[in-house]
Amino acid sequence: MRSLLLAAALAASTLASAQVLDSRTFSTEGHPVQAIWTPDGQHVLVTVANQRGSGIEVFRVEGDKLKRETYQPIGNENAQGILLIPHTGLLAVGLSNVGVAFLPLDATLKGKATPRAISQGDRPGSGYLAVTPDGSTLFVANEYGQGGNVGVIACAATIRTGSHPQPPRRYSRRTSPPRPTAAPCSSPSTSATS
C-alpha cells in the first residue's frame, strides 16, 4: 500500500510540473490518422482519408506554423499508419484492405510518388506499422487477417539490387512467428492504386 501511495505521489508531482507551452491545430483536407516528421525536420506528413480516396498531406514547417504544400494520393483504401524506413528513403503506409504501400520520400514531398504495395491477404485491415532500428524488418498490424495477425516483411540488403519482393509472411496467436521473407522494400511489385 505504501509503495502505491508513493507511486501516486510521484505521478501527481510529475503531472503538476508538466507544462503545456503552446497548443495549435491546423486543418487537413480529410480525416487524419497519423502524422510523422521528416528526418530533416522540414515537413510533417499526415495520412488522411477524404472523398478523393486516401493519401498523405505534406505540410512544410515554417517557424511555429504548418503550411500545406501538396497532397500525395495513395488510392481508394484508407491510409492508416505511416513511417519512414531507416536507411532507405522510403515511406511505408498501412492501407486497410490492401496491405502496405511503399513510396519514395523525395517524390512524396512533391506529390508525385507512385505507390507500390505488398499484399497482406484478402481484406487484412492493415493499419499501424513498426520497423526495426536498422530498417531490416517491417511489422504490420493486420486487424482482420486470420482473426488478427502481424505481418512480417523483411527489407533485405538487396535494396540496392532492385530485385522484387516475395510474398510476406504473417503470424497470429495460433501459429509461431516465421522468419521474415526476404523482400527489399525499395521495389514492391504491385501498384497500390489498382
Residue frames as qw, qx, qy, qz and C-alpha x, y, z in Angstrom:
[[0.000, 0.885, 0.465, 0.000, 0.00, 0.00, 0.00],
 [0.318, -0.782, 0.092, 0.528, 2.82, 2.38, 0.91],
 [0.385, -0.144, 0.585, 0.699, 4.51, 1.83, -2.50],
 [0.190, 0.630, 0.668, 0.347, 1.20, 2.53, -4.24],
 [0.150, -0.934, -0.250, 0.208, 0.84, 5.81, -2.32],
 [0.401, -0.569, 0.339, 0.633, 4.44, 6.73, -3.13],
 [0.357, 0.191, 0.685, 0.606, 3.87, 5.97, -6.83],
 [0.066, 0.816, 0.553, 0.155, 0.69, 8.08, -6.81],
 [0.272, -0.870, -0.038, 0.409, 2.52, 10.97, -5.12],
 [0.408, -0.321, 0.509, 0.686, 5.34, 10.80, -7.67],
 [0.275, 0.453, 0.702, 0.477, 2.87, 10.68, -10.56],
 [0.052, -0.909, -0.408, 0.061, 0.95, 13.67, -9.20],
 [0.320, -0.756, 0.162, 0.547, 4.14, 15.71, -8.79],
 [0.399, -0.041, 0.636, 0.660, 5.23, 14.83, -12.32],
 [0.165, 0.663, 0.650, 0.331, 1.86, 15.87, -13.75],
 [0.178, -0.915, -0.245, 0.266, 1.85, 19.07, -11.73],
 [0.352, -0.605, 0.327, 0.634, 5.28, 20.04, -13.10],
 [0.436, 0.282, 0.665, 0.536, 4.33, 19.34, -16.72],
 [0.144, 0.615, 0.114, -0.767, 3.56, 22.49, -18.67],
 [0.572, 0.587, 0.516, 0.247, 1.81, 22.99, -21.97],
 [0.322, -0.334, 0.161, 0.871, 3.94, 25.56, -23.76],
 [0.354, 0.342, -0.226, -0.841, 1.64, 26.02, -26.72],
 [0.450, 0.257, 0.855, 0.001, -1.14, 24.14, -28.45],
 [0.342, 0.452, -0.236, -0.789, -2.31, 24.78, -32.01],
 [0.671, 0.277, 0.687, -0.001, -4.27, 22.96, -34.67],
 [0.129, 0.416, -0.506, -0.745, -4.01, 23.03, -38.46],
 [0.781, 0.313, 0.234, -0.488, -6.78, 21.87, -40.79],
 [0.301, -0.169, 0.858, 0.380, -6.42, 18.87, -43.06],
 [0.508, 0.210, -0.357, -0.755, -8.39, 18.02, -46.21],
 [0.727, -0.069, -0.637, -0.246, -9.78, 14.82, -44.78],
 [0.802, -0.570, 0.018, -0.177, -9.85, 12.60, -41.73],
 [0.230, 0.691, -0.654, 0.206, -6.29, 12.47, -40.38],
 [0.941, -0.215, -0.259, -0.041, -4.97, 9.22, -38.94],
 [0.781, -0.427, 0.026, 0.455, -1.27, 9.59, -38.16],
 [0.258, 0.949, -0.152, 0.100, 1.44, 12.23, -38.52],
 [0.841, -0.234, 0.059, 0.484, 5.25, 11.96, -38.69],
 [0.046, -0.894, 0.260, 0.363, 8.18, 14.36, -39.06],
 [0.809, 0.523, -0.197, 0.182, 10.69, 14.00, -41.86],
 [0.813, -0.237, -0.167, 0.505, 14.26, 13.39, -40.67],
 [0.386, 0.293, -0.002, 0.874, 15.34, 16.92, -41.65],
 [0.110, -0.505, -0.552, 0.654, 12.54, 18.46, -39.55],
 [0.048, 0.130, -0.290, -0.947, 11.27, 20.42, -42.57],
 [0.509, -0.120, -0.508, -0.684, 7.99, 18.57, -43.17],
 [0.457, -0.001, 0.744, -0.487, 5.12, 16.86, -41.37],
 [0.340, 0.017, -0.780, -0.525, 3.37, 14.06, -43.27],
 [0.486, 0.043, 0.567, -0.664, -0.23, 13.18, -42.34],
 [0.014, -0.170, -0.927, -0.335, -2.20, 10.19, -43.62],
 [0.395, 0.238, 0.267, -0.846, -5.77, 11.22, -44.48],
 [0.203, 0.350, 0.879, 0.251, -8.93, 9.81, -46.00],
 [0.253, 0.412, 0.118, -0.867, -11.37, 12.02, -47.91],
 [0.720, 0.495, 0.270, -0.404, -13.85, 11.94, -50.82],
 [0.495, 0.693, -0.472, -0.228, -10.98, 11.51, -53.32],
 [0.878, 0.087, -0.449, 0.140, -9.71, 8.38, -51.58],
 [0.672, -0.706, 0.018, 0.222, -6.75, 8.45, -49.26],
 [0.619, 0.610, -0.161, 0.468, -3.30, 9.88, -49.27],
 [0.608, -0.353, -0.247, 0.667, -0.62, 11.84, -47.50],
 [0.064, 0.978, 0.116, 0.161, -0.90, 15.56, -46.84],
 [0.692, 0.069, -0.147, 0.704, 2.50, 17.22, -46.87],
 [0.194, -0.971, -0.140, -0.030, 2.99, 20.25, -44.64],
 [0.546, 0.432, -0.289, 0.657, 6.12, 22.42, -44.56],
 [0.522, -0.653, -0.360, 0.414, 7.24, 23.59, -41.12],
 [0.280, 0.621, 0.037, 0.731, 7.57, 27.38, -41.15],
 [0.091, -0.421, 0.437, -0.789, 8.54, 28.60, -37.70],
 [0.274, 0.051, 0.791, -0.544, 5.58, 27.85, -35.45],
 [0.673, 0.376, 0.106, -0.628, 3.18, 27.19, -38.35],
 [0.526, 0.050, 0.805, 0.268, 2.48, 24.39, -40.80],
 [0.400, 0.519, -0.212, -0.725, 1.93, 25.35, -44.44],
 [0.815, 0.246, 0.520, -0.072, 0.17, 22.78, -46.63],
 [0.071, -0.537, 0.585, 0.604, 2.36, 22.07, -49.65],
 [0.450, 0.207, -0.684, -0.535, 0.87, 19.15, -51.51],
 [0.815, -0.071, 0.388, -0.424, -1.28, 16.05, -51.42],
 [0.113, 0.357, -0.893, -0.248, 0.11, 12.65, -52.37],
 [0.839, -0.011, -0.042, -0.542, -2.73, 10.31, -53.45],
 [0.263, -0.333, 0.904, -0.051, -2.38, 6.66, -52.50],
 [0.203, -0.130, -0.894, -0.379, -5.62, 5.08, -53.70],
 [0.530, -0.431, -0.341, -0.646, -9.15, 4.26, -52.65],
 [0.728, -0.360, -0.555, 0.181, -8.32, 2.29, -49.49],
 [0.367, -0.920, -0.005, -0.141, -7.99, 4.15, -46.20],
 [0.490, 0.498, -0.496, 0.515, -4.44, 5.17, -45.36],
 [0.733, -0.636, -0.243, 0.009, -3.62, 4.29, -41.76],
 [0.617, -0.677, 0.171, 0.363, -0.21, 4.24, -40.07],
 [0.580, 0.771, -0.151, 0.213, 2.86, 5.80, -41.69],
 [0.632, -0.662, 0.253, 0.313, 6.57, 5.54, -41.02],
 [0.418, 0.795, -0.433, -0.080, 9.90, 6.19, -42.70],
 [0.982, -0.079, -0.029, 0.171, 12.01, 3.06, -43.07],
 [0.360, -0.819, 0.331, 0.300, 15.51, 3.90, -41.78],
 [0.376, -0.438, 0.655, 0.487, 18.36, 3.96, -44.30],
 [0.451, 0.328, 0.771, 0.307, 16.05, 3.62, -47.33],
 [0.103, 0.171, -0.174, -0.964, 14.34, 6.95, -48.06],
 [0.318, -0.268, -0.776, -0.475, 11.05, 5.01, -48.27],
 [0.472, -0.154, 0.354, -0.792, 7.75, 5.62, -46.56],
 [0.185, -0.189, -0.959, -0.098, 5.54, 2.69, -45.60],
 [0.445, -0.087, 0.136, -0.881, 1.79, 3.25, -45.20],
 [0.230, 0.182, 0.940, -0.177, -0.75, 0.73, -43.91],
 [0.409, 0.025, -0.363, -0.837, -3.68, 0.52, -46.36],
 [0.666, -0.108, 0.423, -0.605, -6.78, -1.03, -44.78],
 [0.887, 0.177, 0.368, -0.216, -7.76, -3.70, -47.28],
 [0.660, 0.684, -0.312, 0.000, -4.62, -3.81, -49.40],
 [0.874, -0.118, -0.180, 0.436, -1.58, -4.27, -47.18],
 [0.413, -0.685, 0.052, 0.598, 1.39, -1.91, -47.12],
 [0.531, 0.816, 0.107, 0.200, 2.12, 0.80, -49.69],
 [0.636, -0.369, 0.122, 0.667, 5.70, 1.98, -50.24],
 [0.335, 0.913, 0.163, 0.166, 6.55, 5.45, -51.58],
 [0.612, 0.164, -0.152, 0.759, 9.86, 7.24, -52.05],
 [0.260, -0.692, -0.366, 0.566, 10.05, 10.16, -49.60],
 [0.185, -0.293, 0.259, 0.902, 11.51, 12.64, -52.13],
 [0.103, -0.255, -0.681, -0.679, 8.73, 12.07, -54.68],
 [0.273, -0.638, -0.713, 0.098, 6.06, 12.09, -51.94],
 [0.241, -0.541, -0.209, 0.778, 7.19, 15.55, -50.80],
 [0.071, 0.197, -0.394, -0.895, 6.32, 16.73, -54.33],
 [0.657, 0.296, 0.386, -0.577, 3.04, 14.74, -54.55],
 [0.604, 0.545, -0.427, -0.395, 4.46, 12.72, -57.46],
 [0.250, -0.339, 0.904, -0.071, 5.23, 9.29, -55.97],
 [0.706, 0.044, -0.538, -0.459, 3.92, 6.06, -57.47],
 [0.611, -0.395, 0.553, -0.406, 2.75, 3.88, -54.56],
 [0.577, 0.202, -0.777, -0.152, 3.64, 0.20, -54.69],
 [0.694, -0.414, 0.264, -0.526, 2.05, -2.35, -52.37],
 [0.233, 0.170, -0.954, 0.088, 2.78, -5.64, -50.72],
 [0.667, -0.353, -0.382, -0.533, -0.44, -7.53, -50.00],
 [0.177, -0.296, 0.779, -0.524, -1.25, -8.79, -46.55],
 [0.132, 0.242, 0.959, -0.065, -4.01, -11.12, -47.72],
 [0.118, -0.530, -0.634, -0.551, -7.70, -10.69, -48.51],
 [0.333, -0.769, -0.169, -0.519, -9.11, -7.63, -46.68],
 [0.651, -0.040, -0.580, 0.488, -6.50, -7.77, -43.89],
 [0.364, -0.902, -0.218, -0.074, -7.29, -4.47, -42.16],
 [0.687, 0.082, -0.166, 0.703, -3.65, -3.36, -42.33],
 [0.211, -0.950, -0.215, -0.083, -3.17, -0.41, -40.05],
 [0.242, -0.920, 0.308, -0.003, -0.22, 0.53, -37.94],
 [0.823, 0.420, -0.288, 0.250, 3.41, -0.28, -38.60],
 [0.529, -0.775, 0.316, 0.140, 6.68, -0.70, -36.76],
 [0.747, 0.573, -0.288, 0.177, 10.20, -1.10, -38.11],
 [0.821, -0.346, -0.097, 0.443, 13.46, -2.26, -36.58],
 [0.203, -0.873, 0.110, 0.429, 16.04, 0.50, -35.96],
 [0.352, -0.353, 0.632, 0.593, 18.26, -0.80, -38.76],
 [0.521, 0.446, -0.169, -0.708, 15.34, -0.81, -41.23],
 [0.070, 0.240, -0.936, -0.250, 15.70, -4.52, -41.91],
 [0.103, -0.339, -0.934, -0.034, 12.24, -5.69, -40.82],
 [0.333, -0.180, -0.055, -0.924, 8.79, -4.10, -41.04],
 [0.021, 0.268, 0.922, -0.278, 5.88, -5.27, -38.87],
 [0.310, -0.209, -0.363, -0.853, 2.25, -4.73, -39.92],
 [0.295, 0.153, 0.748, -0.575, -0.74, -4.90, -37.55],
 [0.319, -0.111, -0.689, -0.641, -3.47, -6.64, -39.58],
 [0.451, -0.125, 0.433, -0.771, -6.75, -6.33, -37.71],
 [0.827, 0.139, 0.120, -0.531, -8.78, -8.90, -39.66],
 [0.599, 0.439, -0.654, -0.144, -6.40, -11.33, -41.39],
 [0.579, -0.003, -0.799, 0.159, -6.70, -14.80, -39.83],
 [0.547, -0.708, -0.448, 0.012, -8.70, -13.28, -36.98],
 [0.220, -0.954, 0.204, -0.017, -5.89, -10.78, -36.42],
 [0.909, -0.005, 0.054, 0.414, -2.20, -11.18, -37.22],
 [0.195, -0.842, 0.274, 0.422, 1.13, -9.44, -37.54],
 [0.805, 0.575, 0.004, 0.147, 2.70, -9.33, -40.99],
 [0.555, -0.622, 0.336, 0.438, 6.49, -9.51, -41.13],
 [0.672, 0.730, 0.037, 0.119, 8.22, -8.01, -44.17],
 [0.699, -0.382, 0.192, 0.573, 11.99, -8.25, -44.48],
 [0.328, 0.939, -0.080, -0.068, 13.58, -5.20, -46.05],
 [0.904, -0.130, 0.158, 0.375, 16.73, -7.04, -47.02],
 [0.330, -0.612, 0.321, 0.643, 20.09, -5.62, -48.00],
 [0.455, 0.273, 0.680, 0.506, 19.01, -6.33, -51.58],
 [0.155, 0.861, 0.295, -0.383, 17.50, -2.85, -51.64],
 [0.066, -0.685, 0.422, 0.590, 20.48, -1.80, -53.77],
 [0.289, -0.057, 0.862, 0.413, 19.90, -4.60, -56.28],
 [0.442, 0.194, -0.173, -0.858, 16.34, -3.62, -57.21],
 [0.201, -0.094, -0.957, -0.185, 15.05, -7.19, -57.03],
 [0.524, -0.388, -0.269, -0.709, 11.35, -7.70, -56.35],
 [0.389, -0.320, 0.663, -0.553, 9.90, -8.79, -53.01],
 [0.302, -0.129, -0.934, -0.143, 8.43, -12.14, -52.25],
 [0.515, -0.605, -0.397, -0.460, 5.03, -12.50, -50.59],
 [0.147, -0.528, 0.549, -0.631, 5.15, -11.52, -46.92],
 [0.458, -0.209, -0.856, 0.122, 4.52, -13.93, -44.09],
 [0.431, -0.538, 0.077, -0.721, 2.04, -13.37, -41.30],
 [0.381, -0.089, -0.882, 0.264, 1.51, -14.97, -37.94],
 [0.522, -0.576, -0.149, -0.611, -1.30, -14.96, -35.46],
 [0.447, -0.516, 0.581, -0.443, -1.60, -16.13, -31.90],
 [0.945, 0.020, 0.231, -0.229, -2.35, -19.61, -33.28],
 [0.878, 0.379, -0.086, 0.280, 0.93, -20.00, -35.14],
 [0.643, -0.512, 0.052, 0.567, 4.57, -19.44, -34.29],
 [0.142, 0.887, -0.155, -0.412, 6.42, -16.40, -35.66],
 [0.875, 0.377, 0.154, 0.260, 8.05, -17.15, -39.02],
 [0.480, -0.310, 0.233, 0.787, 11.37, -15.94, -40.22],
 [0.311, 0.729, 0.069, -0.606, 10.74, -12.81, -42.30],
 [0.762, 0.490, 0.362, 0.221, 10.50, -13.24, -46.05],
 [0.420, -0.301, 0.256, 0.817, 13.44, -11.62, -47.84],
 [0.300, 0.773, 0.508, 0.234, 11.85, -8.68, -49.60],
 [0.334, -0.018, -0.018, 0.942, 13.55, -5.44, -50.50],
 [0.083, 0.724, 0.549, -0.409, 11.16, -2.70, -49.51],
 [0.043, -0.523, 0.226, 0.821, 12.50, -0.42, -52.22],
 [0.269, 0.205, -0.619, -0.709, 10.87, -2.13, -55.18],
 [0.508, 0.207, 0.735, -0.398, 7.48, -3.60, -54.27],
 [0.176, 0.019, 0.813, 0.555, 5.81, -5.24, -57.23],
 [0.042, 0.608, 0.776, 0.165, 2.14, -4.25, -57.05],
 [0.012, -0.391, -0.086, -0.916, 0.53, -0.87, -57.61],
 [0.001, 0.260, 0.712, -0.652, -1.37, 0.36, -54.55],
 [0.363, 0.311, 0.052, -0.877, -3.87, 2.15, -56.71],
 [0.358, 0.065, -0.778, -0.512, -5.04, -0.89, -58.67]]
